[in-house]
Amino acid sequence: MKVPRLRSKKEEGAGLVEFAILAPLFVMLLFGLVEFGLALYSKGVVTNASREGARFGVVYATPPKTEGEITAKVQEYLTKSGFTDTANINIAWAEGTSGRSLSVTVAYPYHFQVLPNFVAGFTGSPDLTAKTVMFMEEQPL
């Protein structure tokens, strides 16, 4: 027969105190994981916007695409993805000639979603940056 253990009066609230100490840490860890996932998703969207702009610019066209058209394409992709802030878009190319490289760099300000006041106080608002380099298509014969 098992004899029940008697608790002393000193141990009655120990579980509640332990929970009160550890619960905020677990909640912060959970919210941190969600925030990291959102930041990773945002980085993917910025990378794809850079890729879309570069692909739009390297496809052979007469007349060649201008920097304004490429910038508009990148901003359009970001807007359709739900990113409403204006991105900093830098385009570097070799005069649009075939076989030369076109570089599209996109920097988008990331705003923390889950823990905005807590994290922004430590790091500020970082920029998510992506760079894509593609070569201009050859002119058809």
N, C-alpha and C positions, 0 to 999 in steps of 0.2 A: 504494500500500500504506500502511495506517494503522499508525503506530508506537504501540505501547502506552505509556501514560504510567506512569512509575514513581512510586510513592508514597514519600514520605519517612517515616521512623519516627515523626516528630512528628504526622502526620495520621491514624494508624491508628485511634485511638479517638474521633475528633471526632464522628462520627455518633452514637455511643452517648451521648456527653455531651450533644449537642443534644437527643436524644430524652428523656434523663433530665430535662432542664430543661423541655421543652415538654409532655411527656405529662401531668403533674399539672394543668397549666393547661387542657388540652383535656378532661380527665376532669371537672374542676370546672365547666367550661362545659356539658358534657353533663348532669351532675347538676343544675346550675342550671336548665337548660331543662326537665328533668323536674319539678323542684320547682315551677317557675312554672306548668306545665300542671296539676299537682295543685291548686295554689292557685286557679287559674282555675276548675277544675271545682267545687271546694268553694264558691267564691263563687256559682256558678250554682245550686247546691243550696240555699244559704241564701236566695238571691233567690226561688227557687221556693217555698220554705217560707213566706216572707213573703207571697207572692202567694196561696198556698193558704189561709193564715189569713185574709187580707183577703176573699177570695171567699167563704169559709165564713161570715164575719161579716156580709157585706152582703146575702146572699140573704134575702129576706123569710121570716120564720117567726114563728109565734105559739106561745109567747112568743119574743121576740128572743133571739139567742145572747148568752151571757154572756162576760165576759173569760176566765173559767176554761175554757170550752168552746173558745174561739178559741186560747188558749194550748196546750191539750191537742192541738188539731188541728195546730198548728205543730210541737210537739215530736214528735207521732206521725209526721209527714212526715220530720222529720230522723232519727228512729230507724229508719224503714223504709229510709232512704237510707244507713244505716251510720254515722251521726253519733251517738255514744253520750254525749257530754258534754251537760250541761244548757245550753241557750241562754238568753240574757237577752232576754226578749220584753216589749216595751212596746206597749200598746194605748191609743190615744186616739180617742175617738169622741164624737159629739154626742148622747148619750142614746138612741141607737138609732132616732131618728126618720127617716122616709123622706126622701131627697134630701140628707141631710147626709153628711159625709165620715167614713170610718173609716180610721185609720192604724195599720198594724202594722209595727213595727220589730223586727228580729231581729239580735242580735249574738252571734256564735258564735266561741269561741276556736279559732284555727287552730294546729295543731301541725305543725311541719315534719316531713316524712316521710323525705326523702332525705338531707338535710344537717342533722340536728337540732342537734347540738352546735355546729357551725360557725356557722350562721346565727343560732340562738337567742342565742348569746353577743353578737352585735351588736345585734339588734333586740328580743329578748325574744319573747314569744308574742303576736302581733297578733290583734285581733278582726276577723272578716269581718262587715260590717254591710250590711243591706239594709232598705229602707223601701218599703212599698207603700201608696198612698192610693187608696181606691175610694169611690164614693158608694153610700149605702144604696138598695136597690130600693124602688120605689113600692109602696104597698099596693094589692092588687087591688080592683077595685070590686065 
